[in-house]
Amino acid sequence: MSVVKELFEEYINMRENGMSSKDALNALHQPISPISKSDKQLLAQALRKWEKQAKVSQEAEYADTTEQEEEGLMDRLEKQQMSWVECPTCGKKNRANAVFCYSCGLMMDISAHMGTRHFSDSSGKPPDYFGVESVLTLRSPETNHEYELHPQQNPNELLIGRTSANNVMPPDVDLNEAGGDHQGVSRLHLSIKYDKAEDTLEINDLSSANGTSINGHKLHPKEVRILRDGDELQLGKLVLFVSFYHPGSEVR
């Protein structure tokens, strides 16, 4: 069993015990942050699939996943190695990335078993940190188009959408090449604004026709949310994976 599946099962455990999806994701930010970009993408696909099955009434908000794709996902997870650690409180064996001990219920020491990784002096940044030199990347898993952005260099907000013959104000980032024109992306769909005081990025749905979701949760029109490394955005039907790069950060 892999780290991805351990995190996936930990998320389900929290959700089935009454925790909201938002709180569950927040609780798992620490163990999720250091895993690789591909594993984050794999985890996001698994969580989206589970939420789709758990909330049939919101099925239209999630990308379709075939049974064959689901089986392939679980096969990939099963092929990776499983690891266990002892709870520092009661000594019972737990999955390596368990946040809470399944025996005593107390918090596990996540940092002790996340594996050896090498960082430069920018290590330890929380997933919502975005500094003056950071780089934002939005990637479409369907078309593999990538958009490398520097919102902090824009004095105002960065406008995300698609161009058309009727655009009065063209967006700063045109998602047409990623399929935005037929995936329900509005001409002016989403804004991204850099908060210098907090070193964060704020996103705002611009009353788009088909809505914006972040990690499976739909934003209200004009609702402002903090964007984090590893988040998954969905503009209409167009999915975009979010990643932050901090110069001089992790050395793999």
N, C-alpha and C positions, 0 to 999 in steps of 0.2 A: 504494500500500500504506500502511496506517495504522500509527500507533504501536501499536495493539492487536494487529494481525497480526504486527508485528515482535517484540513481546514474546511472542506466542504461538509463533512459530517459534523464538525463542531458547530458550524453555522446552522445546520438543520436541527441539532440538539437544542440550541438556544431558541430558535424559532418555535419549535414544538413545545418548549417550556414557557411560552408566552412572551418572549422578547420580540420587540418590533424588528423588522429587517434593518432599519436605520441603526438601532442600538447594537444589533448583532454585528453589523459591518464595522461600526466604531470600535467595538470590543476586540475585533480581529485585526484592526489596522496594524498593530505592532508586529504580529507574526506574518501578516501578508506583505508588509513593506519590503523585507529583504529578498523575497523570492524573485525568480527571473521574470522577465517580461512575458515570455511565452507561457509560463505557469500561471501568471496573473490572468492572461487571456483565457487559458483553459478553465481556470476557476470561475471566471465571470460567465463563461458559457454554461457551466454546470449549475451555477446559482440561478441564472436566468431560466434554465430548463425547469429547475425545481419550483421556482416561484410561479412559473407558468402553470404547472400542474396543480399547485396549491391554491391558486387563485384563478379559477376558471372564468370568473366574471371579468377579469382583466386580460384575458387571453389575447385579445387583439393588440395589446400594447407590446407584446413580446415577439421577437423573431421566431419563425417556425423552425422546429428541430425535428427531423425525422427519427423514427425508431432506430434506423440503421446508424444514424449519426450518434445517437445516444449510446448505443452499444459500443461503437468505436471509441467514444470518449471514455467509457468505463474500462474498456480493455486497455487503453493507454495508461489509465491510472493504476490498474491492477498490476501492470508489468513492472512498476517501479517498486523499490524496496520499502518495507515498513520498518519503523523504529519505535521504541518504547522508552519511557523514562519513569523514574519513581517520583511519586509526589513527595516533596520535601517535608510535608506535615505528617502524613500517615504512612508513607512508604509503599502505597499501592501502585501498581503499574498502570500507566496512562499512555495514550497515543502521544507521540513526540510533540505535536503542536496543540495539545489540549490546553485551553485557557483555564478551565476549572477542573479540579480532580473529580472523577466520577464517583469516588468513594466518600470523601469527606466534604466535597463541595468548595474547598478553598482554592484560591488562585495558585496556579502553577508558576514556576519560575521559567518563563518562556525563553529568556535570554540565555539560559544555561544549555539549551539544546537546539538552537537554531543553526548550528554548524559554524565552521570557521570561514569567515569572509574578510576580505581586506578592503579597508576604506582609507581615503585620504582625509584631510582635515575638515571636509564637509560632511563627514559621517554624522549620524545621529539626528539628522533633520527629520521632523515629523512629515507625514505624507501630504499635509496641506501647505508645507513651506514652498514658497516660490520667491527667489531673490532677484536682485537687479541683474544678475548674470545668467539666470536660469533660462532654460529653453523648454517650451511646450510643444509636444508632438501629438497630433491627432491622426490616427491611422484607421482606414477603412479595412476591416478584415475581409470584406467581400471582393473589393477591387485592389486592395493592397496599396492604395494611394496614401501618401503621407504628407502632412502639412506641418512644417516646422515654423513655429510662431514665437514672437517676442512681444507679448502684450505690454510689457513694462516700457517699451519704446514708443508706445502710442499714447499721446497726451490725453486722449479720450478713451472710449471703449472700443474694442475690436469687434466689428460686426461680422457675423457668420451667416451665410445664406447661399443664394445662387443668383447668377445673373440671368436676365431675360431681356427681350426687346422692350419691355415696358418698365424696366427699372428706373425709377426716379433717382434713387440713391443706391448705387451698386455696393455690394458688401465688400469688406476688406478681404474675406476668404470666400472664394467661390467653390462650392461643393458639387458643381455640375460634373466635373471629371470623375468624381466618386459615385456618380449616379443620383445626385441630389434632385435632378429635374424629374425623375420618375419614382423617387422614393419619398415624396411628400415633404421635401424641404421647402420652406417658405423663402421668398426673396430676401427678407430680413428676418431670420429665424431666432438667432441667439446672439447675445453680446457677452464678451469676456472683458473684464476690467481688472487692472492691477491695483491692489491696495498696498501702497508703499509703506504705510504705517504698520500694517500687520504682516507684510510679506506673504500675501495670499492672492489667489485669483478668485474673482466673483463672477458667476455666470447668471444670466437673466434671460428668461424666455420672453421674446418680444411679441407676445400675443400671437404666436404662430398658429396657422390653421390646423396643423396636425400634432402639435404639442412637442414637448421635450421631456425625456426621462433621464434620470441619472441613477445608475445601478438598479434599474427596474422601477424606480419611483417617479411618477409623473409630476412635473413642476406645474404649479398654477401660473397663469399668465402674469408676468411681471415679478414672479417670485425670484428672489436672489438666493443663491446657494454658493457655498465654497467648493471649488474644484480641487480634487486631490489626485496625486499620482496613483495610477491604477484604476481610476474610475472608468465606467463605461457610459458613454452618452448615446442617446438615441434621439435623433431629430427626424420626426415622422417615422419612417421605417429604416432610415439610414443609421447604422451602428458605427460608432467611432470609439476606438480605444485611446485612453488618455495616458500619457507618460511625461514625466518631468525629467530633465537632465540638468544636473548641476555641474558645471566645469570643475574637473578635479575630484569628482565624487568617487563612485565605486570603481575599483580596479578588479576585473574578473580574471 
